[in-house]
């Protein structure tokens, strides 16, 4: 009887360690969720990186795009343009 009791205690203890121990089932689930989140963030960064590469290419090779950016972001005007200034 004592061997059976020790065997049950040992099996319960091992089951507890397998489920809740270091690198157990709970840790495995948590790590899978973290990996899923990191993969989503990585995919988002890849999309942003591709957009930036496209913009760099346009800035290097497309004069019309450079002009549009200069007009929009820097407020530059071309010779001959009429500028209106509104005062509040």
N, C-alpha and C positions, 0 to 999 in steps of 0.2 A: 504494500500500500504506500509506503514512503516513497518508493521509486516513482510511482504514478503521480503522487502529489508534487514531487520535485519536477517531474516531466511537464506537468500542466503549468506550474509556475514558470519554468524555463520557457515554454512555448508562449505564454502570455507576455513575458518580458521581451522575448525576441520579436513578437508581433508588435509590441509597443515601439521598440527600437526601429523596426522596419517602417512603421507608419510615421512616427514623430521624430525619429532620431536624425542626426546629421546626415544629409544626403538621402533622406527617406522620401516617402511618397509625397508628403506635404511640401517639402523643399523642392522636389521635382516639379510639382504643380506650379509653385511660385516662380520658379526659374522659367518654365514654359511661358507663363504670362508675361514675364519681363522680356523674354526673347521676342514674343509677339509684338509688344509695344516698341521695342528697339527696331524691329524690321519695318514697322509702319513709319517710324521717324526717319529711318534710313531711306525709305522710298520717297518720302516727302522731300528730303534733302537732295536726292538724285534729281527729282523733277525741278527743284529750284536751281540746281547746278546746270541742268540742261538749258533752262531759260536764260541763265546768265551767259552761258557759252554762245547762245544764239545772239544775244544782245552785243557781246564782244565782237562777234563776226560782223554784225551789221555796222557797228561803230568803226571797224577797220576798213570795210569795203563799200559802204553805201553812203555817198555824200548827202542824199536826200534825208536819210535817217539822222545823220549828224545835224543837219540843219533843223529838222523837226525837234530834236532834243534841245538844241541851243535855244530855239524859240520858246519851247515850253518850259524848260527848267531854268534857263538863265535869263529869260525875258529879252533876248536879243532881237533886233529887227534888221531887215535887209535895207540896203540903200534904195530909196524911193518909196518905202512904206510910210504910211501916215499913222502917227501915234496919237491916240486920244488919252488924255489923263483926266480922270474924274475925281473931283475933290468933294468930300462930304461936307 
